[in-house]
Amino acid sequence: MEEKKARRKRETASSCPAAKKCGGCQYMDIPYEKQLKEKQKTVQKLLSSFGKIEPILGMEDPCHYRNKVSAAFARDRKGTVISGIYEEGSHRVVPVDDCLLEDCRADRIIVTVRELVRSFKITVFDEDTGYGLLRHVLVRTGRATGEIMVVLVTASLVFPSKNNFVRALLDRHPEITTVIQNINRRSDSMVLGEQEQVLYGRGSIEDLLCGRRFRISSGSFYQVNPVQTEKLYETAIRYAGCSGRERVLDAYCGIGTIGIIASGSAGEVIGVEQNADAVRDAVANAKRNAVKNISFYRKDAGAFLCRMATQKARVDVVFMDPPRSGSDKAFLHALCLLAPRRIVYISCNPETLQRDLAYLTRSKYEVRKIQPVDMFPWTRHTECVVGMQRKHI
């Protein structure tokens, strides 16, 4: 334990040359214990009017936790190929070889890709001219399984010497289990395009979470900090208070993680998600875990809830895990019409959570429990799980 504490103190801004330019680690100069206090204070300020805030759940070792690493490729002023992170508020690439937040295996693989790009004389994409091939490299890792996916994001389907390139990459990193070429012809800031082809392996990886096995494809949503995700989901399922008979709705279900984990204590689970790749993974994940009391729908969550409310369908518990922008009023209105007995709200943004809780508590719900979880050490971001109960009106 003392050794880990000492490492936390060593791994600060002084050991990260990109810290001042990158902007990703707003708390880099702050000791980890103080970071937790700052985040607790922020949540307290925003949410204490709704109820008691439990002590934040931190990490024993808050370094190299990210299982998803994305690197942009570019050339510097001298024409040298570089890879790294966009400088905050810009599209200038800050060279990064080793990040305090990222899985070390992923960082090493990206450095190797950059070296191979030079030796194979592959062009890198220039956003200003639209010329060049390689745009990004995305690496996803399975913490429990050790499986590794490498996604080479290119501006064109034509990839000269791609088989030799992949063979050279695997020679250097035999731990890689699949390699994908993703074609992104877009002009916006999205990393992945819609077209892809598998160059090696099965085109996906698997990981274990809360005793369940999940398939992860290149574009699927999967929490980036698996250690803290288990704490997050265990808290959420405890707040749901299921006894084995409840009908549960998992809104914004992604690849089905929460719903599948909760299925063992529920009578029936319904998952709703708009992303087609995620729904496909969710269906496969239910089969993979032999879960038969769950079904998935590719629909807009708000419209789906509204239709269920119109049909006077019974739902006992709703899990909701919206994006950072929170839920829109249409969704919250539909949720209140549906009127489940309990709502478990998982939020990655306390500010939009405050707004949404204000709406729900003005209507039919009261907050019972609020649990902050530190999913993103060294950054200002904080996750919260909120347990809500329908008022007796």
Disulfide bonds with the S-S distance in Angstrom:
none
